[in-house]
Amino acid sequence: MIAESAMHSFADGELDDDMKWEVEAWLADHPGDRALVQDWRQQAHDLQAIFGPVLEDSIPRKIMKEVRRFPRKRPGGKTVPVFVALLLFGAGLIAGLFLAKNVPEVAAFDWSSVKEIAANVQSKLGF
Amino acid sequence: MTVDFRREVKDELPYLRRFAFALTGSMNRADDLVVESLQRARSRLHLFDPDNGLRTWLFSILRNRCLEALAKHPVAPRHIDVANVSYGESGPVHADMEHVMVLDVVRGLDTLPLEQKEILLLVGMEGFTYEEAADVIGATVGTVISRLSRARKRLRTVAEENERQAQDALIIVEGV
C-alpha cells in the first residue's frame, strides 16, 4: 500500500530512485491511483498554461525603477567572516610572538620516575 | 566569477509578477505588490541569507505582502483571456477541450482557501520543491503536502461538478 503523500511526492518529482520505482510499480497495478496522479500533473500543466503568458510581458517601469536601487554586489556572504578571520589570525600571531619571548622554558620531563614505577608494577605482577 | 545581484533580482521579476497575479486576480494589483515587496526586500537586505537562496526570500516577502493585502481587500473577480492561454506542445487541435479544463482550473482555484491556493501555485506553477515552499510560507514539509492534497482534491471536485452540469445541460438541449 502506497500512502497518498508518496503519490503527491511522486507527481511532483520529490522521490529518490528507490521510492520512485516502488510508486511506479504500485501505479502500474492501480489504474484509479494512476488517474489521480495524472490529474494532479494535468492541474499543474493547466496552471502553467493559464498564467504562463504573464512571463512574456515586459516588466513595468515602476518595478524596474525599484530593481535599479538594489546593489550590484550580493549582500551578506563572505566579507565579514574573512575580515574577522584575518583579525583573529593577526591577534594570534602577535600573542604567539609575545609568549615565545616571555614564557620560561618548560622543564624537561623526567622519564626515570616513570620507568621506576613500571618496574615496581612488573615485579609485583610477576612479569 | 562575481554574480550581479541586481541581475539576479531582475531574473525573478516575471515569476514574482505571475505569482502575485495568480493570487490576487489583478495584474495592476500584482505589480503594486511586487513594487512594495522589492522596497521591503531592499530595506531588509541585511537579513538576507545567501545560503537560503534569493528566490525563496523574495517569494516569501511577496507572499506575506499579498496575504496582508488580501486580508484587507479579498481577491478581485478574475478575468482570464482564454484565447491567450499558452498550451505548449498540445497545439490548437485540442484547444477547445483544453479551454474547458482551463476554466475548470480557474474556477476551482478561486474556490480554494488562500493557504491551499498559495501552495498549489508555489509547487504546481512555480516548481518549488516541498522544502522551498515550506520555507516560503514558514511551515513544515508535512503541512505543505497536507495543504497540497486538499487543494488538489478540491480542484478535482470542482472539475467533476462542472462536468456533471455540462452533461445535464446537454441532456436538456438534446431533449428539446
Interface residues (C-beta under 8 A of the other chain):
Chain A: E4 S5 H8 S9 D12 E14 D39 W40 Q42 Q43 A44 H45 D46 L47 Q48 A49 I50 F51 G52 P53 V54 L55 D57 I59 P60 K62 I63 M64 E66 V67 R68 R69 F70 P71 R72 K73 R74 P75 G76 G77
Chain B: T2 V3 D4 F5 R6 R7 E8 V9 K10 L13 P14 Y15 R17 R18 F21 A22 M27 D31 V34 V35 L38 Q39 R42 L45 H46 F48 D49 P50 I80 D81 N84 V85 S86 Y87 G88 E98 M101 V102 V105 V106 L109 L120 L121 V123 G124 M125 T129 Y130 I145 L148 S149 R152 L155 R156
